[in-house]
Structure formats: structure tokens, C-alpha cells
Amino acid sequence: MTNLLPLSNLRGEFRDAKRVQQSVLAGVEKKLLIGMARKLPSAINADHLTLLGFVSMIAAGCAYALTPYWPAALWIVNVMLAFNWFGDSMDGTVARVRNQLRPRYGCYVDHIIDALSAVFLFGGLGLSGVMSGVTAMGLLVCYLLLAIQSYLAAHSLGEFHISWWKFSPTEMRILLAAGNIAAFYRPTTVIFGPRLLFFDVAGTIGIVCMLIVLAATTIRNTTKLYREERI
């Protein structure tokens, strides 16, 4: 079995992976985040923002779980997604703007919180009644597989891709918020006869797209590593 060593060497030095962000909104978002980070009160630090992002995602999952009893909870999900974007996107930006980077700490905390956040979000979505549990579970598995692929690529290639084919978590939040609005007004749709949950249709499309991205990225990275390490 291949021995996977961490990005730190024997002296404990840490080599941070290069961040690659090529999403549709990347340019505009970066300028906006830097501007807000410079104006943020010094009493608010990156840890506060990380906690805000995590708590917001837990709240979003809980709001989804309330949807069968109170459909208006879908609007609360959208508010929590906005708070999550602010906290999750601003924590690293604030650390960079203030030159308070903690590469190992930030890498570990961000990644474990992202994984836990996905469990809460898709778990709540599966209990919401606007999406079946099977579809929600499929989305969660695909998301975690893409995340694992990104972490392995960061370790093996030194590049951490934040976006997948022009889509980053920001664009995904926007699509999810738009889906929540659509599901609130029209939770079901008719395709070729049977009436289906709108989110099941959208979620199935999302699963197919994520699997395609996963397959293409895996083949690309495997090919690149094979060529770089020929026997």
C-alpha cells in the first residue's frame, strides 16, 4: 500500500496548497470580500466568522427539517445560506488581509467543518419533504466524494480547487436558494407524465453533474500523476 505522507516534512514545515478559484463569480466575489474584510471591526476575527458559518449551516438543516410542518421555513434556509456564505467566505479573507494566517489550523478546521456542514444541510433536506431521503443521501455522498478528491489533489498535486467547472460553493448556494423559492411556490413538477418533487428532479440532475465532474477530474489527475511518476 502506498504510504501517504502529510504536506509537512520531517522538520514540521507545512506546505500550503495553491488555491485555484475559477468560478463565474470569483472576480466580483474576491473584490467584495476584501472590501468587507478591511472594514470589519478588529474585535471580529476569523474564528468568529468560521463559527458563524458553521452555526448557520446547522440552522439551515434544522429549518429544512421544519419544512413539513411550516413551509415558510424554506425562507429561513435562504437567510441561513446568506449567513453561511458570509462566515465561510470571510474567515480566510480576514486572515489574509490581516496577515494572521494559520495554514495547518485553517486547513484542518475548514475541511472538517465543511464535511459536517454538508451532513447537516443534506440531512435536513432529506427530512424536509421537498426532497426524498434517497436523493438527499445521493447528493451528500457525491459532495463528500468531490471533497475527498479535492483534498487528495491538494496533497498530491499541490493545488486545492475551490471551484468545479466554474461552480464554487457560492454559485451552489445561489442555486439552492433559487430552488428553495421554486419549491415553496411549486413543490412538485410533471415530467413525461408522473408528478415528481421538484427538488428530486433538480437533485438527480445535480448528482449526475457531480458524478461527471468527479470522473473527469479523477481521470485528469490520475493521468497527470502517472505521467509525472512513470516507472
C-alpha positions, -999 to 999 in steps of 0.1 A, spaced: 0 0 0 13 35 -9 23 55 22 5 88 23 26 114 40 13 148 51 23 180 34 47 187 63 83 175 62 102 159 90 110 193 105 73 201 108 72 227 80 38 230 63 34 235 25 1 250 18 -16 240 -15 -22 266 -42 -58 278 -41 -75 276 -76 -107 296 -79 -122 299 -114 -159 302 -107 -183 325 -125 -184 350 -97 -149 346 -84 -136 380 -95 -165 400 -82 -167 380 -50 -130 384 -42 -132 422 -45 -163 423 -24 -148 401 3 -116 421 6 -135 453 8 -157 440 36 -127 424 54 -109 458 56 -140 474 71 -147 446 96 -142 456 133 -110 443 147 -129 426 176 -143 401 150 -117 376 139 -116 346 116 -126 321 143 -158 341 149 -166 340 112 -159 303 110 -183 297 138 -209 318 122 -207 299 90 -209 265 108 -239 275 131 -257 290 101 -254 257 82 -267 237 112 -296 262 114 -303 257 77 -305 220 81 -329 224 111 -350 248 91 -353 222 63 -364 196 89 -392 220 100 -405 225 64 -431 197 66 -447 215 95 -440 250 84 -433 255 47 -422 291 53 -390 276 69 -376 274 34 -372 312 35 -352 308 68 -329 284 49 -321 311 24 -313 336 52 -290 310 68 -273 303 35 -265 340 32 -250 340 67 -231 308 59 -216 325 28 -206 355 48 -189 335 76 -174 307 54 -161 331 27 -149 359 51 -129 339 76 -100 331 52 -102 366 36 -99 383 70 -69 361 80 -52 370 47 -60 408 48 -48 410 85 -18 387 78 -29 363 105 -27 331 85 -26 297 103 -23 273 74 -25 240 93 -52 251 117 -72 267 90 -69 238 66 -80 213 92 -108 233 107 -122 245 74 -123 210 59 -139 192 89 -165 219 93 -173 218 55 -179 180 59 -201 183 90 -220 212 74 -228 191 44 -242 164 67 -265 188 85 -276 205 53 -284 174 32 -297 156 63 -322 184 69 -330 184 32 -338 147 33 -363 154 61 -378 185 45 -405 167 24 -394 188 -6 -368 162 -15 -367 124 -9 -342 110 16 -326 89 -12 -319 119 -34 -305 139 -4 -282 110 5 -270 107 -31 -262 144 -31 -243 141 2 -223 111 -10 -214 129 -43 -204 161 -24 -182 142 0 -165 123 -29 -158 156 -46 -144 170 -14 -122 139 -9 -109 142 -44 -100 179 -38 -81 171 -6 -62 143 -23 -54 166 -53 -42 192 -28 -19 167 -12 -6 150 -44 -6 180 -69 -2 210 -45 -34 226 -59 -66 230 -40 -95 236 -64 -123 256 -47 -145 255 -78 -156 227 -101 -162 237 -137 -170 273 -130 -191 264 -100 -179 271 -64 -198 269 -31 -211 304 -38 -228 295 -70 -242 263 -54 -257 284 -25 -274 306 -51 -288 277 -70 -300 261 -37 -317 293 -26 -334 296 -60 -345 260 -57 -360 268 -22 -380 296 -37 -393 274 -65 -401 246 -41 -420 269 -18 -444 280 -46 -444 248 -66 -430 218 -47 -439 193 -75 -435 192 -113 -447 170 -141 -421 153 -164 -433 128 -190 -465 121 -171 -458 114 -134 -458 142 -109 -424 144 -91 -409 165 -64 -392 195 -79 -361 190 -57 -359 153 -66 -356 163 -103 -331 190 -96 -312 169 -72 -309 140 -97 -295 164 -123 -271 176 -96 -260 141 -88 -254 133 -125 -234 165 -130 -213 159 -98 -205 123 -109 -194 136 -144 -171 162 -127 -157 136 -103 -150 111 -132 -134 137 -154 -113 152 -126 -102 118 -114 -91 108 -148 -73 141 -154 -54 140 -121 -46 103 -124 -32 108 -159 -11 138 -148 4 119 -118 11 88 -139 30 109 -165 50 126 -137 59 94 -120 65 68 -147 83 37 -136 
